[in-house]
Structure formats: C-alpha cells, structure tokens
C-alpha cells in the first residue's frame, strides 16, 4: 500500500531509494542512519505489503519508536492494522505521520477517527499518541516529525552502552558471489570492530569487512548503527542475535551446539510428518504441487514462504521441498527433478549448468521480482489442479398423459410441458412419485408428427426416451442443463 514511507525517508536522506525498488514497493527491510539537526536517528524502513507481516513483526521488535505512516487520502488499511498490532505486541511507542496532506482528497479527521477506532488516540483527543501531518513530497511537517522522535526518545530516556562487546540483530542476509555470506546488522549495544569474532544464531565467523548503508567501508560501528558485515560461515536468519567476542573457540563451540539442536528439532519434525503421511487418512486425495524457491535475501524468502503456507484449500495444496538464498544451481534442479517440483527464482537466476538441466528435464521455472505477482501465480497454478464445479439447472418438466407404442421408436410418451422448456439435446431424468427411476437422454421430441428441437411450457408433445420403454402415465420427465464452473484458490 503506497502510504509513502520510503518517499518520506527519501526526503529526509535527500536520495532516491524507491526508484530502484520493483514496482515502487519496498521489498526488503532497509536500514539507514540519518543526520538531523537534533543528532543522528537510525531508520528501519519495513515493507508495507501484506506478505511482509513476519518481517514487520521483527521490525517492531528491534525498534525503540515506531513511525506509522498513514496516507491522508487512503486512510487505515489492513496492513496498517497489522503494524499497530506488532507495535503493541512489542510494547513499542508509536508516532503517527499522516502523509500526503498536500493532496486534494486528503482527510486528516477520517484518519484520526479510523485510528482511534483501533485504540490509537491522538494527543489532542486526550490520547497518548503524537500525530504529525506531513507531506513527503513537499517536506511540510517533516522537521516537526523528527523533533517529535527526539522528544519521545528523551521522555523514554533511551540509552545504550557504547563500550565493550557488541550485540545486535540481523535485519537482512544474503549470499554474494564474491564476498560469500553477508548480513545487515543493527548494532544495539557496544562496539563492533573489524576482525572481531562473532556468533550470529547458528553461524559464526570473524568480521572481515564492515560497510555502512552506502556501501563504504568502516572500521567500527556503535549503537543504533546499521552495518553490512562479511566473514560469516553461512547466511544467518533474519532476527538472529549477534554477539561479538575475542574468544574464537567459544564462538565455534556455541555455534556447533546450536546447529546440533536445530538438526535434532528438524529430525523430530520430519519423523512426525512421516508418521502422519504413512498412517493418515487414505481417503484424502488432496493434490499437492511441490515448489523449490530461491531468493536474493533471507527476509524475502521467509515472507514468501509464510504467504504461500497461508494458502488453504481442501482439495489442493503446496509443499515447499526446499528454499534458500542465492542463484539457482545444478543441485537445486536435481532436487526439483527428483521431487517433481516447480522452480521459482525471486530476484535470482539459474546458472548455465542449471539451465541445461531445466531444458532437458522440462522443469517449470519462473522468475519474479514482485512478491504478490509470485503469490498470484502460485494461486493460479493451484487453481488449475482443481476439478471444475458442475452446476445443474432444471430447464423444463413434462408430465406424461398417455403412452403410445411405435414399431419404429418403441414407447412414445404423450406429454404436456408443465414448466420451462423441453430441449432435445440436454440430459433427462424420469421421475415416478417424485423419485428418480431413470437417467438418460431423449431419442425423439415430436410435435404433430414433426421432429422439433424444443417445446415450450403449456404445449403438448411426444417424447421418446432413449433405451427406456417402461414409461407410464403420470411419470414426469425432467430436462436439465449441466454447466462447468472453474474453481480458484
């Protein structure tokens, strides 16, 4: 939802972030340190799209103050409500920036009303939330917003220790061909220096290089500083904690014990799933499409998987056989071949060896750069597996008055059409005492010895039922139409 978060940051940073984003929507968490007249503020720009709930949830947990950007012409959207829930759950105070006040159809009072209905009450209404009207386009009110952030920080007495070993949180991670695993870290306490030993979740390493958000190398980073680091053994997960130390052995020991624990958990989960699959409900013939997903960064990978796993349907489903960060390799395709999986690349491509395998095995492969295009496409794939719904509509009923025998045609039912229209080329049912006794089709439909295609209500006709001669006076012949309706997930 284009509320203008990134445009607001652009104005503050005097740079252009949005132009490089696919479809003008922020696809990853970005972290930026901004110098203002009131000191430095570190901003985390979290994506607004619904798929990024998991990323935004983490965003709220690593921040001291949430700036909720709401568009004055759009008002409160489902994603806005999610962001409010995340902030409340993390116990983080909120400042509301009502953006796009320069637009003609801007309605600040409506935004206030909508937010008050979600327990976000403005200060001038007796609540405890600061509301600041702004325009990211013209810059109106932006200085007031920054002043409000600094004021809120002073009231909350936000402090961090700028001495000793560093602690921080992974905001993003990816695999770089030249540099290996890289991670964006927001330092929360202490100082991270080049050559420090670090433990990040289940991975470890030594800081080979530190870069600021503009890609320039730096020697060290203190609290509230976003940095990109290289030198890890593998790509960490978004939300993992970083701890720095000078004890290499300790780092390796803790990382390997965490890895062991994680493998045990995964093994138990696999055994549990195997027993459910082996002894589950045999009558459940649910069609499953397998997917293998590779993305450029860990955050997108998690957001895509959580979105796809939330797609529910009783007749079709999906299974993610593997997901990971980096380009699509030969081993990925071998796995896709053995699992019969569709391959999806999000901002990544297949290498030359993988391409040859894809062509020879005719593996379905699709590339995406916008997350909701990917989700829509998977839903389309799943919908294609659904059997169409058959809808029946009764179009005519005839009541049999008398039965005549014909040497050529067998039993002919002299009937009168009591409802709708009797059509020759549609399927029929014969009913006796409101019970279906035969299903089939018409062999002949006559009016005054002439063959006709249809007979309308209130008209007499002669009906010959194909392969059925046991028709009696008083029976009803029901003509119905079958239509197939495509189903979608």
Order of alpha helices (4+ residues) and beta strands (2+ residues): alpha-beta-beta-alpha-beta-alpha-beta-alpha-beta-alpha-beta-beta-beta-beta-beta-beta-beta-beta-beta-alpha-beta-alpha-beta-alpha-beta-alpha-beta-alpha-beta-beta-beta-beta-beta-beta-beta-beta
